């Protein structure tokens, strides 16, 4: 959720001409991360949770690419902001996915 807030603050400073371009795309990617985590958790199935966590991770990768594009185009001047938060979110998502996968393989081996 903090990442979504940061993306909205950053994109609010983008040129008006980007309102339906990079601004919209970055906001959708950012919103997709917590939304897919929540939807996967609500499914009550490890397989479904893993699928939605993978989608969230993909959205995070999209957002990272879009932020790099914004920096290259001169619309954003600090690639570390929200880069640190994205890195931590990637790490947490990866750890959660590995943990769930390990539990799934432990249960299958039992």
N, C-alpha and C positions, 0 to 999 in steps of 0.2 A: 504494500500500500504506500509506503514511503517513496518507493521508486516512481509510482504513478504520480504522486504529488510533485516530485522533482521534475518529471517530464513535462507536466502541465505548466510549471513555472518557467522552464526553459523555453518551451514552444510558444508561450505567450509573447515572447520577445522576437519571434520569427517575423519576417515580413508578411504583410497581409496577403501577398500573392501566393504564399505557401499554405494558406489556410486549408485548402482542399488537397494539398500535396503532402509534403513531408510532415507538416504539423499534424494532420489527420492520421497519417500512417504511423507516426511515432506514438501518438496517443492511443491508437487502437492496439498496437503491439504491447505497450505498457499495461493497459487495462487487461489484456488477454492473460498476462502472467498470473495475477491473483485469482482471476475468474476461473481459469482452468484448474488451478490447484483446488479451489473450493468445489467446483463441479466434480472433480475426480474423487475428492474426499466424501462427497455426498452419495456416490454411487455404491458404496459398501461392497466393493469387489476389488481385490488387489490388482487384478488384470486391468480393470477400468481405471483405477487410480494411477497405475503406471502409465497407461496410455495418455491420460490427461496431464500427468507430470511431464511427459515427453513433449507434449504440445506446448506446455508452459515454457519449457527449456528452449524450444524452437522459437517461440515468440520473443524470448529474451535475447536470443542470437540475432533475430531480426532487428530488435531495438538497438543492439550494439552496432550493427552495420549502419543503421539509420543515423545514429549519433555520430559515427565517423564521417558519414556523408555531410552532415550538418557542419561539422568542424572544417572539412575540406572546402565547403562552399562559403565559409566565413560567417555562418549564421550562429555559431556557438564557438566560444574561444577557449573553453576549458574541458578537454576530453576526459579529464579525471573526474569531472562532475557530470553525471552521476556514475562514472566508471567504477569507483570503489564499491558503491552500493550494488551495481550490477555484478561485479566480481563475487561479492559475498552471497548474492542471491543465487548465482550459478553454483557456487560451492555448496550452499545449503540444499539446493535442488538435487545436485548430483549425489550428495550424501544421503538424502532421503530416498532417492531411487535405488541406490546401492543397498541400503538397509532393507527396503521392501523386497528387493530381488533376493537378498540373502535369506530373509524369512521365508520367501516362497520356495527357494531351493531346499531349505531345511525341512519345511513341511512336506515337500515332495519326496525327500529322502527318508522320511520317517516311516 
